[in-house]
Structures are given as C-alpha cells and as structure tokens.
Amino acid sequence: MVKRIEMLAKQIETNVPGAKVDFTLFPSGAAMLDVKRAGRLFVLSYLPQGHFGVDEVRDGEGFLTSYRFTSEEFEPAAKHLLALLADAQAA
C-alpha cells in the first residue's frame, strides 16, 4: 500500500502546480501524506489495519484525531484528496 501512496505523492507533485508534498512512513507501517498548497494543508493518512483518512487542516485546528472522510480502500481516499486539491486550485 505504501507504494501506491508514494505514487500518489509523485502524481500530485507533477500535476498540482505549487503543491509541496511531504510523505512520512512510520515504523508501525502507518503513513501520512501532507500536501500544502496556497497556504492550505491537506492530509491523507493510512493505518496498516486498512483505514484511510482524508481532510483539510484548517486554521486553528491541531493534529487531527478524526477525519471528515474515511475509507477502508485506497482509491476512494485518493480520489477525495485529489478532489479537495482541485477545489483549492479553483478557489
């Protein structure tokens, strides 16, 4: 699964102008993909139990303990992150 998240990170770096992408893999197997764009922060998290969370971290919010979008599959989570980035690009 980590490879798919890394591929998504590269796709975003290539196709989303001005995006700064940070990928972190934790010893537990969990992963975090942070995308900063135009002063906004978007996050895709992965837990090895097969859970994904996607959200925008807004002003005044700290570390997320819950996500507005969750999925047990990669594709819906990736599509949701890309949709958030597209909405941010249009704004």
C-alpha positions as CSV (number, residue, x, y, z in Angstrom):
1,M,0.0,0.0,0.0
2,V,2.9,2.4,0.8
3,K,4.0,2.2,-2.9
4,R,0.6,3.4,-4.0
5,I,0.7,6.3,-1.6
6,E,4.2,7.2,-2.8
7,M,2.9,7.1,-6.4
8,L,0.0,9.4,-5.5
9,A,2.5,11.8,-3.9
10,K,4.6,11.9,-7.1
11,Q,1.4,12.4,-9.2
12,I,0.4,15.4,-7.1
13,E,3.9,16.9,-7.3
14,T,3.8,16.6,-11.1
15,N,0.2,17.7,-11.7
16,V,-0.7,20.2,-9.0
17,P,1.2,23.5,-9.5
18,G,2.6,25.0,-6.4
19,A,2.0,21.9,-4.2
20,K,4.5,20.9,-1.6
21,V,4.2,17.2,-0.8
22,D,5.6,15.5,2.3
23,F,5.4,11.7,2.7
24,T,6.1,10.1,6.1
25,L,6.3,6.4,6.8
26,F,6.2,5.4,10.4
27,P,7.8,2.3,11.9
28,S,4.3,0.9,12.7
29,G,3.6,0.8,8.9
30,A,1.3,3.9,9.2
31,A,1.8,6.6,6.6
32,M,1.0,10.3,6.3
33,L,0.8,12.3,3.1
34,D,0.7,16.1,3.7
35,V,0.0,18.4,0.8
36,K,0.5,22.2,1.2
37,R,-0.9,24.4,-1.4
38,A,-1.7,28.2,-1.4
39,G,-1.4,28.3,2.4
40,R,-3.7,25.3,2.9
41,L,-2.9,21.9,4.3
42,F,-4.5,18.6,3.1
43,V,-3.8,15.2,4.7
44,L,-4.2,11.6,3.7
45,S,-3.4,9.2,6.5
46,Y,-3.1,5.4,6.3
47,L,-3.1,2.9,9.1
48,P,-1.9,-0.7,8.4
49,Q,-5.2,-2.1,9.5
50,G,-6.5,-0.7,6.2
51,H,-8.0,2.6,7.2
52,F,-7.6,5.8,5.3
53,G,-8.5,9.3,6.5
54,V,-8.6,12.5,4.3
55,D,-9.1,16.0,5.4
56,E,-8.1,19.6,5.2
57,V,-6.4,21.0,8.3
58,R,-8.0,24.4,8.8
59,D,-6.7,27.4,10.8
60,G,-7.0,26.8,14.5
61,E,-7.0,23.1,14.1
62,G,-4.2,20.9,15.5
63,F,-3.3,17.3,14.9
64,L,-6.4,15.5,13.5
65,T,-7.8,12.7,15.7
66,S,-10.7,12.2,13.3
67,Y,-11.3,12.9,9.6
68,R,-14.2,14.2,7.7
69,F,-13.7,11.5,5.0
70,T,-12.7,7.9,5.8
71,S,-12.4,4.8,3.7
72,E,-11.1,1.2,4.0
73,E,-9.9,1.4,0.4
74,F,-7.1,3.4,-1.2
75,E,-8.9,4.6,-4.4
76,P,-11.8,6.5,-2.8
77,A,-9.3,8.1,-0.4
78,A,-7.0,9.2,-3.2
79,K,-9.9,10.5,-5.3
80,H,-11.2,12.5,-2.3
81,L,-7.8,14.1,-1.8
82,L,-7.5,15.0,-5.4
83,A,-11.0,16.5,-5.4
84,L,-10.0,18.6,-2.4
85,L,-6.9,19.8,-4.2
86,A,-8.9,20.6,-7.3
87,D,-11.4,22.6,-5.3
88,A,-8.5,24.5,-3.7
89,Q,-7.0,25.2,-7.1
90,A,-10.3,26.6,-8.4
91,A,-10.6,28.9,-5.4
